[in-house]
Amino acid sequence: MTPAISIVIPAYDEASHLETSLHEIHRHAAALERPFELIVVDDGSCDATWSILHQLAPAIPELRALSLARNFGKEAAIRAGLEAAGGDAVVVMDSDLQHPPHLLPRMVELWHVRNYMVVSAIKQHRGGESLVSRFAAKSFYRAFAQLTGTALKASSDYKLLDRTVVDAYLALPERNTFFRGLVPWLGYSEVTLPFMVPDRAGGHSKWSPLQLLRLAADGIVSFSSAPLQFVTIAGLGFLAFAVILAVHTIITKLTGAAAEGFPTVILLMLITSSITMLSLGIVGQYVAKIYEEIKARPRYLLKAEIRPTPATFQVTAQTPAREAEREQSAAGMTLRSATPNHLRSDTPQNRRPSQDRHSAASLDP
């Protein structure tokens, strides 16, 4: 049996163009000539996104839709889609067509024929973004690489993941995740596929500057403890400054040249207070993440679901070996998996041989 593909599409207030986008994605997915499913995760939309998905279900038999109880964020929506996906490979892409669906055949080829475990689409050009947005993105990627040692330059959430990679990602116990950074951290063989970012199919970006800043902070805090070292470095710096100032004060006092120190004292108080507050803020970011992890609340809550017609897909029997492998992979998960089994080609003759692949490459589309 030909390996099946799951396509996960997070959506939030995308009613203006969702129908056009899904038909376009469906057209390119159907050209793959292999079983596939479209999993749209409605992340608590306030518009008619869910109603449109209901209307599209009869026309797109491969469509499966999940509605989250509220807006849990894109990371939670991706997680929900990955848990629901049942394919041998899973593609994650946006619903606004800024992740070109015409790359799907090439991504599948690199995975199935060239045996890469991860195919990451990277941005050759950021499209119609403003200069401020481009500068902010480059600054974040540069800081992220220096603080974490993981290069994310021009990366995107548009990725194809082998089932092994998906299971490894879902087995991570942490609740504050950064999908774009965690996938390369897993270390599986990866190839990059550059693309030009087209204009949105409709609507506008739902990310505000404050939300992007919070996402950047969460990504860095989730991956590195380097910001905490700032507190130590600042403390050592001010200790050295205090020693030098103390020596200078004693010398001037002994020579009878001591001057009034009120301005100096005020300046020192302002500097030390600023550094102290900044240090507390950095420590507070990590304490807040620890607090969120300890609460262990669900990453998302599912409100409703649209399932495809059972007869649409061919159900493949699970082998005992595969069942044992899936139970072991799911042992570290804190949420129940909603993964369907009807898309997997799990028989030994259809399963791709596992290889020890640790190389990375970059290919043009």
C-alpha positions in Angstrom: 0.0 0.0 0.0 1.2 3.5 -0.8 2.2 5.5 2.3 -0.4 7.9 3.3 -0.1 11.7 4.0 -1.8 13.8 6.7 -1.9 17.6 6.2 -2.4 19.6 9.3 -3.7 23.1 8.8 -4.2 25.4 11.9 -6.8 28.1 11.3 -7.9 31.2 13.3 -10.5 33.6 11.8 -9.8 32.5 8.3 -13.4 32.6 7.0 -12.7 35.1 4.2 -10.5 32.7 2.2 -10.7 29.3 3.9 -12.9 27.7 1.1 -10.5 28.9 -1.6 -7.4 27.8 0.3 -8.7 24.3 1.1 -9.8 23.6 -2.4 -6.4 24.7 -3.7 -4.6 22.5 -1.1 -6.9 19.6 -1.8 -6.2 19.9 -5.5 -2.4 19.6 -5.0 -2.8 16.8 -2.4 -5.0 14.8 -4.8 -2.2 15.0 -7.4 0.1 13.1 -5.1 -1.9 9.9 -6.0 -1.7 8.5 -2.6 -4.1 8.4 0.4 -4.3 11.6 2.3 -6.4 13.5 4.8 -6.8 17.2 5.5 -6.9 18.0 9.2 -8.0 21.6 9.9 -7.8 22.8 13.5 -10.0 25.7 14.2 -8.2 27.5 17.1 -11.3 29.1 18.7 -12.2 31.3 15.7 -14.6 34.2 16.3 -15.9 34.3 12.7 -17.6 31.8 10.5 -14.6 29.5 10.1 -16.3 26.5 11.7 -19.5 26.9 9.7 -17.5 27.0 6.5 -15.8 23.7 7.5 -19.2 22.1 8.0 -20.2 23.3 4.5 -17.0 22.0 2.9 -17.2 18.5 4.5 -19.5 16.9 1.9 -17.4 18.4 -1.0 -14.1 17.3 0.5 -14.4 13.7 1.7 -10.8 13.8 3.0 -11.5 16.7 5.4 -11.4 16.2 9.1 -11.9 19.3 11.3 -11.2 19.9 15.0 -12.7 22.8 16.9 -10.8 23.9 20.1 -12.9 25.2 23.0 -11.1 28.6 22.8 -8.0 30.2 21.2 -5.2 28.2 22.7 -2.6 29.5 20.3 -0.9 28.1 17.2 1.4 25.8 19.1 -1.5 24.1 20.7 -3.4 23.9 17.4 -0.4 22.2 15.7 -0.2 19.8 18.6 -3.8 18.9 18.3 -3.4 18.3 14.6 -0.3 16.1 15.0 -2.1 14.0 17.6 -5.1 13.5 15.3 -2.9 12.8 12.2 -2.7 9.2 11.1 -0.4 9.3 8.1 3.0 7.8 7.5 4.1 11.4 7.1 2.5 14.6 8.3 2.7 18.0 6.6 2.1 21.2 8.7 1.1 24.3 6.7 -0.8 27.5 7.1 -4.3 28.1 5.8 -3.6 31.4 3.9 -1.7 29.8 1.0 1.5 31.6 2.1 2.9 28.1 2.4 2.6 27.2 -1.3 0.8 23.8 -1.7 2.6 23.2 -5.1 5.6 22.2 -3.0 3.8 19.1 -1.6 4.9 16.7 -4.4 8.5 17.7 -4.0 8.4 17.4 -0.2 6.8 13.9 -0.5 9.5 12.9 -3.0 12.3 14.1 -0.7 10.8 12.1 2.1 9.7 8.9 0.4 12.4 8.6 -2.3 15.4 10.4 -0.8 14.6 9.1 2.7 14.8 12.4 4.6 12.9 12.3 7.9 12.2 16.1 7.9 11.6 18.4 5.0 11.6 22.0 6.0 10.4 24.8 3.7 12.5 27.9 4.2 11.7 31.5 3.1 13.9 32.8 0.3 12.0 36.1 0.4 9.6 37.2 3.1 7.0 38.6 0.6 5.2 41.8 1.4 6.4 42.1 5.0 7.5 45.6 6.2 11.1 46.5 6.8 10.4 46.6 10.6 9.0 43.0 10.5 11.9 41.8 8.5 14.4 43.4 10.9 12.6 42.0 13.9 12.6 38.5 12.4 16.3 38.6 11.6 17.1 39.9 15.0 15.1 37.1 16.7 16.7 34.4 14.6 20.2 35.8 15.3 19.6 36.0 19.0 18.0 32.6 19.1 21.0 31.0 17.3 23.5 32.7 19.6 21.6 31.8 22.8 20.5 28.2 21.9 22.9 27.0 19.2 20.0 26.2 16.9 19.9 28.0 13.6 16.4 29.0 12.5 17.2 31.6 9.9 14.4 32.0 7.3 12.7 28.9 8.7 8.9 28.4 8.8 6.3 26.0 10.2 5.8 24.5 6.7 7.3 21.1 7.3 6.9 17.5 6.4 7.6 15.1 9.3 8.1 11.3 9.1 5.9 9.3 11.5 8.9 8.6 13.6 9.6 12.3 14.0 5.9 13.0 14.9 5.9 10.3 17.5 9.1 11.7 19.0 7.7 15.2 19.1 4.5 14.0 20.7 6.5 12.1 23.4 8.1 15.3 24.6 6.6 16.0 28.1 7.0 19.8 28.1 3.9 21.9 27.7 5.5 25.1 26.5 6.6 24.1 23.1 8.1 25.9 20.1 7.4 23.7 17.1 9.8 25.6 14.7 12.7 25.1 17.1 11.9 21.6 18.5 11.9 19.8 15.2 15.6 20.6 14.4 16.4 19.9 18.1 15.2 16.3 17.7 18.1 15.7 15.4 16.6 13.6 12.6 17.9 13.9 9.0 16.6 17.1 7.5 16.6 18.8 4.1 15.6 22.4 3.4 13.4 23.5 0.5 13.4 27.2 -0.3 10.3 29.0 -1.4 9.1 32.6 -2.2 6.4 33.7 0.2 3.3 34.6 -1.9 0.6 37.1 -0.9 -2.1 36.0 1.5 -5.2 34.4 -0.1 -7.2 36.8 2.0 -7.6 38.5 5.4 -4.7 39.8 7.4 -2.2 38.4 9.9 -3.7 37.8 13.3 -0.3 38.3 15.0 0.1 41.6 16.8 3.6 43.0 17.7 3.0 42.1 21.4 2.1 38.5 20.5 5.1 38.1 18.3 7.3 39.5 21.1 5.8 37.0 23.5 6.3 34.2 21.0 10.0 35.2 20.7 10.4 35.3 24.5 8.7 31.9 24.9 10.9 30.4 22.2 14.1 31.6 23.8 13.1 30.7 27.4 12.0 27.3 26.3 15.3 26.5 24.7 18.0 28.3 26.6 19.0 29.3 30.2 21.5 31.8 28.8 19.4 34.9 29.8 19.7 33.8 33.4 23.5 34.2 33.1 22.9 37.9 32.5 22.1 38.2 36.2 25.4 36.6 37.2 27.4 38.6 34.6 25.7 41.9 35.7 26.4 41.1 39.4 30.1 40.4 38.7 30.4 43.5 36.6 28.9 45.7 39.4 31.1 44.0 42.0 34.2 44.9 40.0 32.9 48.5 39.5 32.2 48.7 43.3 35.7 47.6 44.1 37.2 50.2 41.7 34.9 52.9 43.1 35.8 52.0 46.7 39.5 52.2 46.0 39.0 55.6 44.2 37.0 56.9 47.1 39.6 55.9 49.7 42.4 57.5 47.7 40.6 60.8 47.1 39.6 60.8 50.8 43.2 60.3 52.0 44.5 63.0 49.6 41.9 65.5 50.8 40.4 65.8 47.3 37.1 64.2 48.1 34.1 65.9 46.3 30.4 65.9 47.1 29.1 62.5 46.1 25.3 63.1 45.9 25.1 62.9 42.1 27.2 59.8 42.1 25.1 58.1 44.6 21.9 58.9 42.7 23.4 57.6 39.5 24.5 54.4 41.1 21.1 53.8 42.7 19.4 54.3 39.3 21.7 51.9 37.5 21.6 49.2 40.2 17.8 49.5 40.5 17.4 49.1 36.8 19.7 46.1 36.6 17.9 44.6 39.6 14.4 45.0 38.1 15.6 43.6 34.7 17.2 40.6 36.4 14.0 40.0 38.4 12.1 40.1 35.1 14.3 37.6 33.5 14.1 35.2 36.5 10.4 35.8 36.5 10.0 34.5 32.9 11.6 31.2 33.9 9.6 31.0 37.2 6.4 31.6 35.2 7.3 28.7 32.8 8.0 26.4 35.7 4.6 27.4 37.2 2.8 26.6 34.0 4.5 23.3 33.7 3.7 22.3 37.2 0.0 23.1 36.8 -0.1 20.4 34.1 -3.2 21.7 32.5 -4.3 20.2 29.2 -2.6 21.8 26.2 -6.0 22.3 24.6 -9.6 21.3 25.0 -11.6 19.9 22.0 -15.1 21.3 21.6 -16.3 19.6 18.4 -15.0 17.5 15.5 -16.0 16.7 11.9 -14.9 13.3 10.9 -14.7 12.0 7.3 -16.9 9.2 6.0 -15.4 5.9 7.3 -15.7 4.4 3.8 -13.5 7.1 2.4 -10.3 5.5 3.6 -9.0 2.0 3.5 -8.4 0.7 7.0 -5.0 -1.0 7.4 -4.7 -3.7 10.1 -2.1 -2.9 12.8 0.7 -5.4 13.3 1.5 -6.4 16.9 5.0 -4.9 16.5 3.7 -1.6 15.4 1.2 -1.5 18.3 4.0 -2.2 20.8 6.1 0.6 19.1 3.2 3.1 19.3 2.6 2.2 23.0 6.2 2.8 23.8 6.3 6.1 21.9 3.2 7.3 23.7 4.5 6.4 27.2 5.8 10.0 27.7 2.7 11.8 26.6 0.5 13.6 29.1 -2.6 13.8 26.9 -4.5 11.0 25.3 -3.7 10.6 21.6 -6.6 11.0 19.2 -4.6 9.5 16.4 -6.7 7.5 13.9 -5.2 4.4 12.5 -7.0 4.2 9.2 -4.3 6.0 7.2 -1.2 4.1 8.1 0.5 1.6 5.9 1.9 -0.5 8.7 2.6 -3.8 7.1 6.2 -4.9 7.1 6.4 -4.9 3.3 5.1 -1.3 3.1 7.2 0.2 5.9 10.2 2.1 4.9 13.5 0.7 6.3 14.9 2.6 9.2 18.3 4.1 8.5 20.8 6.0 10.6 20.6 9.4 8.8 22.1 12.5 10.4 23.0 14.6 7.4 21.4 17.9 6.5 21.1 19.4 3.0 19.5 22.2 1.1 17.7 21.8 -2.2 16.1 24.2 -4.6 12.4 23.4 -5.5 
